[in-house]
Amino acid sequence: MHIKMYTKGYCSYCHAAKSLLKKRGLEYEEIPVSGDARAEQEMRELSGRRTVPQIFIDDKPIGGYTELVELDMEGKL
């Protein structure tokens, strides 16, 4: 499973998502978008959303922290 997450440093939901993934022992690729217009544009094009975090599992957009928690509760992480 390949997890990619677009984040901003000040985002509490980003920190919570990273904490959950670490707790589950899952590695992830973090792409900070603060001050990086190219990365932020890429995130918007791939997800259709402007908010962070934007999380992708195996290149499929799953949404943000709330959706990540839902997957975890369903045992799908």
C-alpha positions as a Markdown table, in Angstrom:
| # | Residue | x | y | z |
|---|---|---|---|---|
| 1 | Met | 0.0 | 0.0 | 0.0 |
| 2 | His | 1.4 | 3.4 | -1.0 |
| 3 | Ile | 0.0 | 6.4 | 1.0 |
| 4 | Lys | 0.6 | 9.9 | -0.2 |
| 5 | Met | -0.5 | 12.9 | 1.8 |
| 6 | Tyr | -0.5 | 16.6 | 0.9 |
| 7 | Thr | -0.1 | 18.7 | 4.1 |
| 8 | Lys | 0.4 | 22.1 | 5.6 |
| 9 | Gly | 2.6 | 22.6 | 8.7 |
| 10 | Tyr | 0.0 | 24.5 | 10.7 |
| 11 | Cys | -2.9 | 22.0 | 10.0 |
| 12 | Ser | -4.1 | 20.1 | 13.1 |
| 13 | Tyr | -5.9 | 17.6 | 10.9 |
| 14 | Cys | -2.7 | 16.9 | 9.0 |
| 15 | His | -0.9 | 16.3 | 12.3 |
| 16 | Ala | -3.7 | 14.0 | 13.4 |
| 17 | Ala | -3.6 | 12.0 | 10.1 |
| 18 | Lys | 0.1 | 11.6 | 10.4 |
| 19 | Ser | -0.2 | 10.4 | 14.0 |
| 20 | Leu | -2.9 | 7.9 | 13.1 |
| 21 | Leu | -0.8 | 6.4 | 10.3 |
| 22 | Lys | 2.3 | 6.2 | 12.5 |
| 23 | Lys | 0.2 | 4.6 | 15.2 |
| 24 | Arg | -0.9 | 1.9 | 12.7 |
| 25 | Gly | 2.7 | 1.5 | 11.6 |
| 26 | Leu | 2.0 | 2.7 | 8.1 |
| 27 | Glu | 4.6 | 4.6 | 6.1 |
| 28 | Tyr | 3.5 | 7.5 | 4.0 |
| 29 | Glu | 4.9 | 10.1 | 1.6 |
| 30 | Glu | 4.3 | 13.6 | 2.8 |
| 31 | Ile | 4.1 | 16.4 | 0.3 |
| 32 | Pro | 4.1 | 19.8 | 2.0 |
| 33 | Val | 2.1 | 22.4 | 0.0 |
| 34 | Ser | 2.8 | 25.5 | 2.1 |
| 35 | Gly | 4.6 | 28.0 | -0.1 |
| 36 | Asp | 4.8 | 25.5 | -3.0 |
| 37 | Ala | 2.3 | 26.6 | -5.6 |
| 38 | Arg | 3.2 | 23.7 | -7.9 |
| 39 | Ala | 2.5 | 21.1 | -5.2 |
| 40 | Glu | -0.7 | 22.8 | -4.2 |
| 41 | Gln | -1.9 | 22.9 | -7.8 |
| 42 | Glu | -1.1 | 19.3 | -8.3 |
| 43 | Met | -3.1 | 18.4 | -5.1 |
| 44 | Arg | -6.1 | 20.4 | -6.4 |
| 45 | Glu | -5.9 | 18.7 | -9.8 |
| 46 | Leu | -5.6 | 15.2 | -8.4 |
| 47 | Ser | -8.2 | 15.6 | -5.6 |
| 48 | Gly | -10.5 | 18.3 | -6.8 |
| 49 | Arg | -10.2 | 19.8 | -3.4 |
| 50 | Arg | -8.4 | 22.8 | -1.8 |
| 51 | Thr | -8.3 | 21.6 | 1.8 |
| 52 | Val | -5.6 | 19.6 | 3.6 |
| 53 | Pro | -4.8 | 17.0 | 4.3 |
| 54 | Gln | -5.5 | 15.3 | 1.0 |
| 55 | Ile | -4.7 | 11.6 | 1.3 |
| 56 | Phe | -4.2 | 9.1 | -1.5 |
| 57 | Ile | -3.9 | 5.4 | -1.1 |
| 58 | Asp | -2.5 | 3.6 | -4.1 |
| 59 | Asp | -3.1 | 6.8 | -6.2 |
| 60 | Lys | -6.8 | 6.8 | -5.3 |
| 61 | Pro | -8.0 | 9.9 | -3.5 |
| 62 | Ile | -9.7 | 9.0 | -0.2 |
| 63 | Gly | -10.2 | 12.6 | 1.1 |
| 64 | Gly | -9.0 | 14.0 | 4.4 |
| 65 | Tyr | -8.6 | 13.1 | 8.0 |
| 66 | Thr | -12.3 | 12.2 | 8.5 |
| 67 | Glu | -12.3 | 9.7 | 5.7 |
| 68 | Leu | -9.0 | 8.3 | 6.9 |
| 69 | Val | -10.5 | 7.6 | 10.3 |
| 70 | Glu | -13.5 | 6.0 | 8.7 |
| 71 | Leu | -11.2 | 3.6 | 6.8 |
| 72 | Asp | -9.4 | 2.8 | 10.0 |
| 73 | Met | -12.6 | 2.1 | 11.9 |
| 74 | Glu | -13.7 | -0.2 | 9.0 |
| 75 | Gly | -10.4 | -2.1 | 9.3 |
| 76 | Lys | -9.4 | -1.0 | 5.8 |
| 77 | Leu | -6.0 | 0.6 | 6.7 |
